[in-house]
Amino acid sequence: MAHSWDVLFESDGSVTLEVPDGYTTMLVVIKGSVCVGGIETIEAAEFGLFNRAGERIEIESALAVRRSNCRADCRARAFCDE
């Protein structure tokens, strides 16, 4: 069964996605930039792929992490499937 999430931040928000074990997950950033796991920044028009081990994916607006001049609003879409 496929899963899809719309991830929207109007300011310095964050969200945790629960990903089933054995599923491939992709996060596509549509607007702004996000920080995944407090480590990796993904900018607009970029995507991130995650391993197939079930995990929690922590996503934050990059504004919350860097407090720099990145956009205050972010939009991303996450997909996972077997």
N, C-alpha and C positions, 0 to 999 in steps of 0.2 A: 504494500500500500504506500503510495507516495504522500509526502507531507509538504506543505508550502506555508511560509509565514511572510507577512508584510511587516517590516520593521521600520517604524517611524519615530523620529525624535524631533521635538520642536525646540529643545534646548539641550542641556547636558544630561540626557537620560541614559538608561542602560536596561538590558533585558538578558535573561538566561534562557536558552533553548535546550530542551531535553531531546537528544537524538538517539533513536533506537540502535542497538548493537547490530552490526552487519550492514548498515545503510551508508551510502555515500552521500555526503552533504556538500552543497555549494552555496556560497553567499555572494550575491551580486549587489554592488553598491550603485545606486541609481543617481543619488544626489548627495553632496557633502562628503564626509569621510567618517569611517568607524574604526575603532580599535578592538581587536579580538584577543581575549585572554590577557589584556593588559600589556601585550607585547607587539602584535602585528597590526599595522595600520593599513587599511584598504581604502583607496580613494575612489571617487566617482568613475564609472566606466571600467573598474577593475573587479576581479572576483577572487575568492579564496576557496580552496578545496580542503576538506577535512578528512581525517582517516576514518576507517570503517568501524572502529571500536566505538561502542556506545559511549557517549560523553555528554557533558554539559558544555555548551558553547556560550561564553560570556561576551556580550557585544555591548560596547559603549560608544556614545558619540565621541569622536576624536576631540571635540571641544572640551569634554569632561576630563580627558586625559592630558591634553597638551596645554589647555588654556591659551591657545595661540589665536591667530587670525583665520582659522578655518571657519567654515559656515556653521551657523548656529542650528540649522535644521538639516537633518539627514534622512535619507530614505534608502532602504535596502530590501532585497527579497532573498529569502533562504528556501532552498529546495532540498529534499532528501528522498531517496528511493533505494530499494534493494538492488 
